[in-house]
């Protein structure tokens, strides 16, 4: 019989993902796309969000959900590009989507595929 993890064990695992695992995976990808897009986020942080894969603040702080660690890289790349695009366009206007499409032409398919992973956030 398997013993379920207690809340303290879950918190230790969560902290490991926040502080060590997620940054090692995603900071290089953020930097890679930021350079290609000629954009500079003020700060990149990682959190356990319940409803969003990522966000970009009005001051260009990017926050990424640690649940991105469960996505295929192609989808996490889409999320990163999407959030970086908000540095230039603070909305979801046609200009925003055209900008995203420059760096991720198949963004519509990525959005559909993300729905398959919605249960993990």
DAQUIKA-V427097 format. One record per backbone hydrogen bond with DSSP energy under -0.5 kcal/mol. CO is the residue of the C=O (numbers start at 0). NH is the residue of the N-H. Records with the same first field share a line. If there is no record, write none. Layout:
CO->NH / NH
//
This chain:
1->3
5->9
6->10
7->11
8->12
9->13
10->14
11->15
12->16
13->17
14->18
15->19 / 20
16->21
19->23
20->24
21->25
22->26
24->28
25->29
26->30
27->31
28->32
29->33
30->34
31->35
32->36
33->37 / 38
42->61
44->63
46->48 / 65
52->64
54->62
56->59
59->41 / 42 / 61
60->56
61->44
62->54
63->46
64->67
65->68
66->69
67->70
71->74 / 75
72->76
73->77
74->78
75->79
76->80
77->81
78->82
79->83
80->84
81->85
82->85
83->86 / 87
84->87 / 88
92->96
93->97
94->98
95->99
96->100
97->101
98->101 / 102
99->102 / 103
103->106
105->109
106->110
107->111
108->112
109->113
110->114
111->114
112->115
113->116
114->117
116->119
117->120
//
